[in-house]
C-alpha cells in the first residue's frame, strides 16, 4: 500500500513542495519510515516489508554485494538508500548498484544526502502489499531516468520482469531461472529459486 501526501506541514510550517534539502531533513526526522518522493513532489509512505520479503531482499543484496566485492566495479546499496533522479523524484530501490564512473562524479557533500545519481542497476521485489501495475510503472521510470538494467522480481506470481535501457521488457515465467547481469554487471547472476 502506498500513501501520498502533498502539501506538507512540518513544525507548523506549510510546504507546498519540499526542496531536496527539506525532503532529506524530513526523512531524517521521520527515521524508521520508508519514504520516497515522486516526480510531482508527492511523498510516498511505504510500509515495512514482511519477514519473507525482507529475507528475499537480503539474499539478492548479499549476492550483489559478494559479486561487487570481488570485482570492485562500483558501489552496491540496500533499500534504505535514496537517490535523487533527473526527474526530481527520490527513490529507494530494494537493491541497487552505481558504477565507479558515476560514483566519482559525486562530491563528498552529495554523498551525504540523497545523491543526484541514477543507479545503473536496480532490483525491486514485490511484497504482498505491492500492486503490480504500480511497480511496473516504477520500473519504467527507473529506465527513463537512466537505469541500464532493472529487475522486478515477483515471488507472489513466480515471475520476473527484466527492463533494459533500450526499452525492451522480458518476462521470465519460472522461478527456476537464473537472471544475468548482462553487460551491465558482467558475471553477476541471481538464481530466482533462492528467493522463493
MARBA-819202 format. One line per 3 residues: for each residue y, z, x of C-alpha. Coordinates in steps of 0.5 Angstrom, whole numbers, plus 2048, in hexadecimal, padded with zeros to 3 digits. Example, Ala and Ser with C-alpha at 12.3 -4.5 7.8 and 13.67 -1.06 7.14 Angstrom:
BEGIN
7F7 810 819 | 7FE 80E 81B
REM end
This chain:
BEGIN
800 800 800 | 807 7FE 803 | 80D 801 800
814 7FE 802 | 81B 802 802 | 822 7FF 802
827 802 802 | 826 808 806 | 829 80F 806
829 813 80D | 82C 81A 80D | 831 818 808
833 811 80A | 831 80B 807 | 82F 805 80B
82E 7FE 807 | 82B 7FB 80D | 829 7FF 814
82B 7FC 81A | 825 7FC 81F | 827 803 823
828 806 81C | 821 804 81A | 81E 806 820
821 80D 81F | 81F 80D 818 | 818 80C 81A
818 812 820 | 81B 817 81A | 815 815 816
810 815 81B | 809 815 818 | 80A 810 813
808 809 815 | 80F 805 814 | 810 7FD 814
817 7F9 812 | 816 7F2 80F | 81B 7ED 811
81F 7EE 80B | 820 7F5 80D | 81C 7F9 809
818 7FF 80B | 810 7FF 80A | 80D 805 80A
805 804 80B | 800 80A 80A | 7FC 80C 810
7F5 809 811 | 7EF 80C 80F | 7E9 80E 813
7E5 808 813 | 7EB 803 814 | 7EE 808 81A
7E8 807 81E | 7E8 800 81D | 7EF 7FF 81F
7ED 804 825 | 7E7 7FF 827 | 7EB 7F9 827
7F0 7FC 82B | 7EB 7FF 830 | 7E8 7F8 831
7EF 7F5 832 | 7F1 7FB 837 | 7EB 7FA 83B
7EC 7F3 83C | 7F3 7F4 83D | 7F2 7F9 843
7ED 7F4 846 | 7F2 7EE 846 | 7F9 7F1 846
7FC 7EB 843 | 800 7EF 83E | 801 7F6 83A
7FD 7F8 834 | 800 7FC 82F | 7FD 800 829
7FF 801 822 | 805 806 823 | 809 800 827
80F 7FD 823 | 811 7F6 825 | 818 7F3 823
816 7EC 822 | 81B 7E6 822 | 81C 7E6 81A
81F 7ED 81B | 818 7F1 818 | 815 7F6 81B
80D 7F6 81B | 808 7FA 81E | 801 7F7 81E
7FB 7FA 81F | 7F9 7F8 826 | 7FE 7F3 82A
7FF 7F0 831 | 805 7EE 834 | 804 7E9 83B
807 7EC 841 | 80C 7E6 841 | 80F 7E8 83A
80F 7F0 83C | 813 7EE 843 | 819 7EB 83E
81A 7F2 83B | 81F 7F7 83E | 81D 7FF 83F
821 801 839 | 81E 7FB 835 | 817 7FE 836
819 805 834 | 81A 802 82D | 817 7FD 828
817 7F8 82E | 81A 7F1 82C | 814 7ED 82D
80E 7EA 829 | 807 7EB 82C | 803 7E5 82E
7FD 7E8 82A | 7FC 7ED 824 | 7F7 7F0 820
7F8 7F2 819 | 7F2 7F6 816 | 7F1 7F6 80E
7F0 7FD 80C | 7EE 7FF 804 | 7F6 800 802
7F8 7F9 805 | 7F9 7F3 801 | 7F6 7ED 804
7FC 7E8 802 | 801 7ED 805 | 7FD 7ED 80B
7FC 7E5 80C | 804 7E4 80B | 805 7E9 810
800 7E5 815 | 804 7DF 813 | 80B 7E3 815
808 7E5 81C | 806 7DE 81E | 80D 7DC 81B
810 7E1 820 | 80D 7DF 826 | 806 7E2 826
801 7DD 829 | 7FA 7DF 826 | 7F9 7E4 820
7F3 7E7 81D | 7F3 7EA 816 | 7EC 7EE 816
7EA 7F0 80F | 7E4 7F4 80F | 7E4 7F5 808
7E2 7EE 807 | 7DF 7ED 80D | 7E4 7E7 810
7E9 7E6 815 | 7EE 7E1 815 | 7F1 7DE 81B
7F8 7DC 81B | 7FB 7D7 821 | 801 7D5 824
800 7CE 822 | 800 7D0 81A | 7F8 7D0 819
7F4 7D5 816 | 7ED 7D6 817 | 7E9 7DA 812
7E3 7DE 815 | 7DE 7DF 810 | 7D9 7E4 814
7DA 7EB 817 | 7D4 7E9 81C | 7D9 7E4 81F
7DD 7E6 826 | 7E4 7E4 826 | 7E7 7E1 82C
7EE 7E2 82F | 7EE 7DA 831 | 7F3 7D8 836
7F8 7DE 834 | 7F3 7E3 836 | 7EE 7E0 83B
7E8 7E3 83B | 7E9 7E8 835 | 7E4 7E9 830
7E3 7ED 82A | 7DD 7EE 826 | 7DE 7EF 81F
7D8 7F3 81E | 7DB 7F9 822 | 7E0 7F9 81C
7DB 7FA 816
REM end
